Amino acid sequence: MDRQNYQMTDSRNVFCRFFYILVMLHKIMHSHFTDWNNKRKRKALGAGIYALTILPELLLLNGTLFAAAGQDGYVHLESDCQKVVFYGVSVLALLLMVIPWGFLDDKKIRKEVRQELRERPRYWKRAMVIYIAAIVALVVAVNIAFPYL
């Protein structure tokens, strides 16, 4: 490993490491769907790659909206705790949806993803499973706790 990777594991760079993992997970999903689209030779699906990449975040946003919806189907935020949870999780989902906007150079991203997957394939598989499991757990927790806030 080079000097940069040692710096990323330093305790003072935990915040940077967290965002590196988030961006890399989105790059892996984007690269996977791009490769899948290129194998099928359908360029019309190219615009839908972004939508496929942000599926976990859409689940988070829709799950939060489902938790906040009242009996009539509209969002009624009655307490300050409900407002904090609703807006906090919604903004988190929207911020995570912004990450794939920067993936303009597909070839460069796919090369980087292939190199990372070649070096540590099990690490990224586990990270992907944990990321999706954390989003599902957050949606379940918000849906369970929201009426009691």
Rosetta blueprint (number, residue, H / E / L):
1 M L
2 D L
3 R H
4 Q H
5 N H
6 Y H
7 Q H
8 M H
9 T L
10 D L
11 S H
12 R H
13 N H
14 V H
15 F H
16 C H
17 R H
18 F H
19 F H
20 Y H
21 I H
22 L H
23 V H
24 M H
25 L H
26 H H
27 K H
28 I H
29 M H
30 H H
31 S H
32 H H
33 F H
34 T H
35 D H
36 W H
37 N H
38 N H
39 K H
40 R H
41 K L
42 R L
43 K H
44 A H
45 L H
46 G H
47 A H
48 G H
49 I H
50 Y H
51 A H
52 L H
53 T H
54 I L
55 L H
56 P H
57 E H
58 L H
59 L H
60 L H
61 L H
62 N H
63 G H
64 T H
65 L H
66 F H
67 A H
68 A H
69 A E
70 G L
71 Q L
72 D L
73 G L
74 Y L
75 V E
76 H L
77 L L
78 E L
79 S L
80 D H
81 C H
82 Q H
83 K H
84 V H
85 V H
86 F H
87 Y H
88 G H
89 V H
90 S H
91 V H
92 L H
93 A H
94 L H
95 L H
96 L H
97 M H
98 V H
99 I H
100 P H
101 W H
102 G H
103 F L
104 L L
105 D L
106 D H
107 K H
108 K H
109 I H
110 R H
111 K H
112 E H
113 V H
114 R H
115 Q H
116 E H
117 L H
118 R H
119 E H
120 R L
121 P H
122 R H
123 Y H
124 W H
125 K H
126 R H
127 A H
128 M H
129 V H
130 I H
131 Y H
132 I H
133 A H
134 A H
135 I H
136 V H
137 A H
138 L H
139 V H
140 V H
141 A H
142 V H
143 N H
144 I H
145 A H
146 F H
147 P H
148 Y H
149 L L
